[in-house]
Amino acid sequence: MKALTPEGLRPKDQHRLFETGINVVGLPGMYSVRMDTRAADMEDLQAGLAGLIRGGSSKGSHPDLSDSLWRTQSRHQLGKIRSYEDFHKLQTDIGELEESVFDQQDNQVRLFLRRKGYSSREIDTYLEQGGMPTLIRATYRNYMSFLETISRSYMEDRVWNEGRAFWMLDHHAKKLLATTPAKSWATPSMSMFKAG
């Protein structure tokens, strides 16, 4: 974890920084606002609210914009796909969210690191070259490529139930869930992917 976070960040804060990251396979998650009454000063409160207006957030003891639904079975979108139409909607929704979710993540990271004493230049460098943001961007690109491969398979076969696209999605959905440490995620059965 240390290699993915800015130099000098305490282990406890490294873990908290990871909470600002996007769970790519949970997209499209929905953000919820939680105001913490321990807001220490008006400047951070205003910065957090400005981030909310721009689609961002802050973490810690200040206005908190977090996606509490990403790590629940009900928000794991691969398990909800029952037809190609469901799949296509998911693929389109995730593609349309790219700019806003990365802006939200960057705003959360920026505000978190600012409170930890990092300069604007250090934060900008971390957002451009740092381990966690780079890894999450690469994960997003790979995930979108995975979804595109499934879409191409469907377009070639024009078969969803029991077709290549179905089996590819089913296999990878189970593997993604099996490698996820969150206990609330459950491996969907194949029946969840079939047309109802």
C-alpha positions in Angstrom: 0.0 0.0 0.0 2.9 2.4 0.8 4.1 2.3 -2.8 0.7 3.6 -4.0 0.4 6.6 -1.6 2.4 9.8 -1.3 5.7 9.8 0.4 5.5 10.4 4.2 1.8 9.5 4.6 1.2 7.6 7.8 -0.1 4.0 7.5 -3.4 4.9 9.1 -3.8 7.7 6.6 -2.7 5.5 3.7 -5.7 3.3 4.4 -8.0 6.4 4.6 -6.7 7.7 1.3 -7.7 4.4 -0.4 -11.2 5.1 0.8 -11.3 8.0 -1.6 -10.6 5.7 -4.6 -13.2 4.5 -7.1 -14.2 0.9 -7.0 -14.4 0.5 -10.7 -16.4 -2.8 -10.8 -19.0 -1.1 -8.5 -19.8 1.6 -11.1 -22.2 3.2 -11.6 -22.3 3.7 -7.8 -24.2 6.6 -6.4 -22.7 9.2 -4.1 -24.4 10.1 -0.8 -23.6 13.1 1.3 -22.8 12.8 5.0 -22.0 16.0 7.0 -19.8 15.3 10.0 -20.4 17.6 12.9 -16.7 17.7 13.8 -15.9 20.1 10.9 -12.8 21.9 12.2 -12.9 25.1 10.3 -15.0 27.1 7.9 -12.4 27.1 5.1 -12.5 23.3 4.9 -16.3 23.2 5.2 -16.5 25.7 2.3 -14.0 23.8 0.2 -16.0 20.6 0.8 -19.2 22.2 -0.2 -17.6 23.8 -3.3 -16.4 20.3 -4.2 -19.9 18.9 -3.8 -21.2 21.6 -6.2 -18.5 20.7 -8.8 -19.1 17.0 -8.2 -16.3 16.4 -5.8 -16.0 15.8 -2.1 -13.9 15.8 1.0 -13.1 13.0 3.5 -12.2 12.7 7.1 -13.9 15.0 9.6 -15.3 17.4 7.0 -18.2 17.2 4.5 -18.0 13.6 3.3 -19.2 12.5 -0.1 -18.9 8.7 -0.3 -20.4 5.9 -2.1 -21.7 3.6 0.6 -23.4 1.4 -2.0 -20.4 0.4 -4.1 -19.4 -2.5 -1.9 -22.8 -4.1 -1.5 -24.2 -6.9 -3.6 -27.2 -4.7 -4.7 -24.8 -2.2 -6.3 -22.5 -4.8 -8.0 -23.9 -4.3 -11.5 -22.5 -7.4 -13.2 -24.8 -9.5 -11.0 -27.9 -7.6 -12.3 -27.4 -8.3 -16.0 -30.1 -10.5 -17.4 -30.0 -9.5 -21.1 -27.9 -7.8 -23.6 -30.0 -4.7 -23.1 -29.1 -4.6 -19.4 -25.5 -5.1 -20.4 -25.5 -2.3 -23.0 -27.1 0.1 -20.5 -24.5 -0.6 -17.9 -21.7 -0.2 -20.5 -23.1 3.1 -21.7 -23.7 4.4 -18.1 -20.2 3.6 -17.0 -18.7 5.3 -20.1 -20.7 8.5 -19.5 -19.6 8.6 -15.9 -15.9 8.6 -16.5 -15.2 12.3 -16.2 -17.4 12.9 -13.3 -16.3 10.0 -11.1 -12.6 10.8 -11.7 -13.2 14.4 -10.9 -14.9 13.4 -7.7 -12.1 11.1 -6.8 -9.5 13.8 -7.5 -11.3 16.3 -5.4 -11.5 13.8 -2.5 -7.8 13.1 -2.8 -6.9 16.8 -3.1 -8.9 17.8 0.0 -7.6 14.8 2.0 -4.0 15.5 1.2 -4.3 19.2 1.8 -5.4 18.5 5.3 -2.4 16.3 5.8 -0.1 19.1 4.9 0.8 18.4 1.3 1.4 21.4 -1.0 -0.7 22.0 -4.1 2.2 21.0 -6.3 2.8 17.7 -4.4 -0.9 16.9 -4.7 -1.1 17.7 -8.4 2.0 15.5 -9.0 0.4 12.7 -7.0 -2.8 12.9 -9.0 -1.0 12.8 -12.3 1.7 10.2 -11.4 0.8 8.7 -8.1 0.3 5.0 -7.6 -3.3 4.8 -6.5 -4.7 7.3 -9.2 -2.7 5.6 -11.9 -3.7 2.1 -10.9 -7.4 3.1 -10.7 -7.3 4.8 -14.2 -5.6 1.7 -15.6 -8.3 -0.5 -14.0 -11.0 1.6 -15.5 -9.5 1.3 -19.0 -9.1 -2.5 -18.6 -12.7 -2.8 -17.3 -14.1 -0.8 -20.2 -12.0 -3.0 -22.6 -13.5 -6.1 -20.9 -17.0 -4.7 -21.4 -16.2 -3.9 -25.1 -15.0 -7.5 -25.6 -18.3 -8.9 -24.3 -20.2 -6.5 -26.5 -18.3 -7.5 -29.6 -18.8 -11.2 -28.7 -22.5 -10.6 -28.5 -22.6 -8.6 -31.8 -20.8 -11.5 -33.6 -23.1 -14.2 -32.2 -26.3 -12.3 -31.7 -27.0 -14.7 -28.8 -27.1 -13.8 -25.1 -28.4 -16.7 -23.2 -25.8 -19.5 -23.3 -23.7 -17.5 -25.9 -20.0 -16.5 -25.6 -20.8 -13.1 -24.2 -23.0 -14.6 -21.5 -20.3 -17.1 -20.4 -17.5 -14.6 -20.5 -19.5 -12.2 -18.3 -20.5 -15.0 -15.9 -17.0 -16.3 -15.6 -15.4 -12.9 -15.0 -18.1 -11.7 -12.7 -17.5 -14.7 -10.4 -13.8 -14.1 -10.5 -14.1 -10.4 -9.7 -16.3 -11.1 -6.8 -14.1 -14.0 -5.5 -11.1 -11.6 -5.4 -12.9 -8.8 -3.7 -12.3 -8.7 0.1 -15.6 -7.0 0.9 -17.7 -9.6 2.7 -21.0 -8.1 1.6 -20.4 -9.1 -2.0 -21.7 -12.5 -3.0 -21.0 -14.5 -6.1 -24.0 -14.4 -8.4 -25.4 -17.5 -9.8 -25.6 -17.9 -13.5 -29.4 -17.6 -13.3 -28.9 -13.9 -12.5 -27.5 -13.3 -15.9 -30.2 -15.0 -17.9 -33.2 -13.3 -19.3 -36.2 -13.4 -16.9 
